[in-house]
Each structure stands twice: as structure tokens, then as C-alpha cells.
Amino acid sequence: MPESQVNLSKQNSAPALSTEKVSIFYGDFKAVKDVSMEIPKNKVTAFIGPSGCGKSTLLRCFNRLNDLISIFHLEGRILYHNQNIYDRDIDPVEIRRRIGMVFQKPNPFPKSIYDNIAYGVRINGLAKSKEEMDEIVERSLRQAVLWDEVKDKLQQSGFALSGGQQQRLCIARAIAVSPDVVLMDEPCASLDPISTIKVEELINELKENYTIIIVTHNMQQATRVADVTAFFNAKAQEGGKRFGYLVEFDETHNIFQNPKEEATQQYVSGRFG
């Protein structure tokens, strides 16, 4: 996606991403129906809701990962800098640089710690010299609050790190290419409580420079890290399959303390989920 194709003006009032009546299909099956929302810049947005309500499915649409599924198609629009990221002339590879992804299970590359960070930088031609690459690697690891733990072993395998360190390495890898948005799909699901706290603290620090969207089943985590929260639910359709839909989207304290919808109240109070 060439620079000329995207309006890069940084208006504080403009959302980082927005969806307009987005429905997601796998073949004839509608997985998500009519989602419209605006994701605010430099905030943490949490997607919560029961299993099967489309949280991760929608998240993966934001950087076009669902394109890799042959029977996937999307109706509606997802706007990034006022341009539909599913327009035919948009390069999904460039979208994935600008909208990074951190997955549920840490997935470092089978490379050194240094090369895990440097990989995307090299692919995108973002460093003109070894010195510049060194600076990007150090800055990314510092932003991920990992530098002090790994600065003396940058040539060791990323697999030599603990699970929590591996996840922070994956976060450092995602931000090394200077994205605008970082998507996190259950980033603490496989981590111990201490590692989870470190990742949550990191998320709160990262929102100064990035827009964060996190899918979580942990409602306490949403209250700790999210500025705004979207609650999704699922309804049965013909054939017994269920589609996900957006019930309510508001500031996190409103979702958990004063929700507008009865379904939201039931979910956050633990009556179903």
C-alpha cells in the first residue's frame, strides 16, 4: 500500500480503525453479523464475550489474516486512515506491517533474539545500516521491557527464553516495524500470573505510542488494561450454527459497572459465559 494511497493525517478525533456493518463469512456460514464500531487511537480496546462470538475472527480481519482462509469473505468496510483495507488495490502485506499481531501462544522464530527483532525490519527495508538495526533492536526490546534481561545474550535462541519473555519478545518483534496498531489475541492465556502482570503492565505503557486491541476471556484483565470494551455475544441461526454480534461498546467502567444492555449485565456478572 503506497504512502500515496493512505491519508496519514494524525487527527486526535479520528479513530485508529473503524468498521461499518462488517459481516464475516466462511462459505455460506455467517460467523459475524453487522459490526459497526470506532476504535480510538492510543487507547486499549478489549473484546470480551463467550466462546464462538467472533472476537478473534473480527480481530484477524483488522490485519487481513483471514485472507489466508480460502472460503473467507467479508461484507461491509474496515477503515484505516479513511480507506477500506479490503479495497482491491490495498496490499495486505503493508497492512500487516502497519497493524501488527501478537498471538495467544508465544511464537518466536527459530532464530536468535536479535534476529527475531531484526527479521521484519530487514524484510521491510527499515534499517539502512548495522548501527541503525542495532538501535531498532535495542529500542524495541526496551519498549517491551525485555532489554535488561536479554542484552547480554542477543545471539541466543529466542526459544531459550521463558514463556513470558517469549511473549514480550513477540511484542518487541511486532513493534520493531513501527506499526500504528497492535492486535493481541489472548496474549496472556498461556502465561503464569507473574508473566501476565508483566505483559499487562507493558500493554499500559505501549498505548502511549500504539493503539492496542486485545481479545481476552479474562474480564478482570479487561478491567485492568482496557480503556474501552466491546462485548460480543452469539445467536443461533438456521442449521443450529451461531453468529457473533456486537452487543455493546463503551468505556470499560461503564461496561462493567453500568451496562446499557441486559445481556452485558448478565455476562459481566458471571451469569453466563
N, C-alpha and C positions, 0 to 999 in steps of 0.2 A: 504494500500500500504506500505509494509515493507520498511524500510530505504534502504535495500539492492537492492530494485528494482528500485531505482531512483538515478541518478547521481546528487549529491547535490553540485558539484563544483560551486563556485561563480565566474564565469568569467565575467568581466565587459562587454566584447564584445558580450557575448551570450544573446539572447533575453530572457525575462521572460516567454513569451509564443509565439508560432508561429503556423500558420495554413498553411496547404498545400492542396490547391484545395478542400476546405471544401464546400460541398453541404449538405443542410439540408432538410429533407422530413418529411411531415406528411401524412402517407399513400402514395398515388401516387402523391400528390401535392409537387412540389419542391418550398420551401419557400425562400431558399438562394442558389445561384449558384457560385461555383468555387472561393471561397475567399482564397487568399494567402496573409499573412502579418506577420511581426515580431513585437511584442510588446516589446518596450525597457524597461529595468529594471529601477526602481526608477525614473520613469517619469509618468506624467499623460497623458494618451491617451484618446481622446474624439472620440466617434462615433456620427456622425451627419447625417442627411438626413430626407426626408419626411416620414410620417407615412406609415407603411407597407413595408419598405425597408429592414427589417431583422436585425436592430441594436440590439434590445433586444433579439431576437431569437438567434443570434450568441453569445451575452454576456452570456446567460444562458447555452450555450454549454460549456463554459470555466470551469464551476464547475459542469457540468453534471446534472443540474436541469431539463433539458428537458427529461431525462431518465424517469421521473415520468409520462410522456405522452405516453400512450401505442402505438400509431401509429407513434411515432417519430423514425427516424433513420438518421444516418449521414454517408456520404461518405467523403473520404479524411482523413487527420490526423490533430489532435491538439497536439502539442508537448509541454511538460512541463519538463524541465531538460532532454531534448533529448529523452523523452519517450512519446509514444502516450497514452493520458489519456483514450482513448476508447479501449485500449487493454483489452482482456478478464480477465487478471489477476490483473487488477487495481481495487482497492477498491474505489468506488465513495464517500464513507463517508470520507475517508482520503483526497481525492481530495478536498472535500468541507471544510475541515479544513485548508488546505494549500491555497485554493483560496476562500476567503470569499465573502459574498454577502450582499449588503445593497439595500433595495427595495425602490420603489417610495414613498410609504406611510409608515411612521414610524410604526413599528410593534413590540413594546416591548412585552415581555412575561407578562402574568398576575402574576407577581412576584414583589418582592422588587427590588429597583435599584441595590442593592448589588447582589441579586440572578440572575438578568438579566445578569450581567457580569460573575458571577461565574458558570453559568449553563454549558456552553461549556467547561470550564476549568475542571469541575468535570467529565463530560462525557468522556473527553479525558485523564483523569488522569494526568493533567499537574501540579497539586499542591500537595505537599506531606504533608502539614500541614496547619493549620488555618492561621498561620503567613504568609506563602508563598501565600495563597489565598488572604489574605488582601493586600499584596504587589501587586499582579497581578491586583486586582480590582482598587486599587489606581492608579497604573501606566497607566492602560487602560483609566480610566476616565481623568487623566491628559493629556494623549495624545489626547483625544477627546475634550480637553479644556472644561471639564464639572465639574471637581473635586471641584473647589471653589464654584460652585453653588449647589452642592448636598452633600458635605462631612458631613453635619450635619443632613442629612435625608436619609441615605443609606437604612434604613429599610422601607421607604415609598414606595408605589407602583410606578412603572415606569409610570403608567397612570396619575399620579398626575403632571407630568412634562408638559411643553408647547410642542407644535408640534416640534419646532426647537430643544428643549432639548431632546425630544424623539428620534429624528433622530440622534443626537450626541450620545445618549445612545446606539442606534443600531450600530453605527460606533464603539463605545467602545467595545460593545459585539463582533463584528466581529474581532477586532484586539486583543482581550484578549487571543485568542488561537494561537497567533503568526503566522499568515499566511504570505505567500510571496506576494500574490496578493489580492487586494480588488476590487471587482466589484461593481459599483454603477449604478443602473438603475433609471435615472431621480431622483436623491436623493433630489432635491430642488423643485420638481414640486408642492408639496402641502404646501410649506412653504412661509411665508411672506418675504418681501425684507430684513429685518434686519436679520432674521434667515438664509436666503440664503447667505448673506455676511459671516456670521459666519461659515457656512458649507464650503463655498469656501475657506476661509482662512485656515480652518482645512485641506482641501484637499491639499493645497500647503505645509502645514507643514508635512503631513503624507508621502509625496513622498520621504522624506529623508530616511524612513525606509521601505516603501512598494511601490510596483508597483500598480498604480491606473488606472482602466479603467472605464470611465464614459460614459453612454448614456445620451445625452441631446438634447432637441429640441431648446434650447436657445443658439443661435450662439454667443451672447455676452458672455455667460458663458464659452463657449468653448475657446474663445479668452483670457478670464481672467485666466483660470485654466490649460489649456492643453498645453503640450509641443509639442505633435504631434496629428494630427487629421486624422481620416478616414471618408471620405464622401461616403455614400451609396445612391444608387438610386434604382428604381424599374422599371421593364419592364413587359409588358403584355405577357402572354404565351397562349397556346391553352386553350380554355374554358373561356378566359377573366380574369383568375386569374393572379396575378402579382408575380414575384420572385424578391428578392433583390440581389444586386450585389455590389461589391466594385468598385467605380469609381476611387478614388484617395486617396493615403495615403502619408502624407508628414508632415514636420514640420508645426505647426499651422500657423505661419506667412506667409508661402508660400501658404497654402490652402486659406487663406483669402485675401492675397494681390497679389499673383502671381500664381494662379492655372494653372495647365497644361491643364486641360480639360474644354471644353466649358460648360458642364453640371454643373461642380463645380462652375464656374463663375456665372452662372445663379442662382444657389441656394444661394450662399453666398451674392449675390447682391439683393436677395429678389424677383426674377422674378418668382419663383415657390417654393412650399414647403408646 
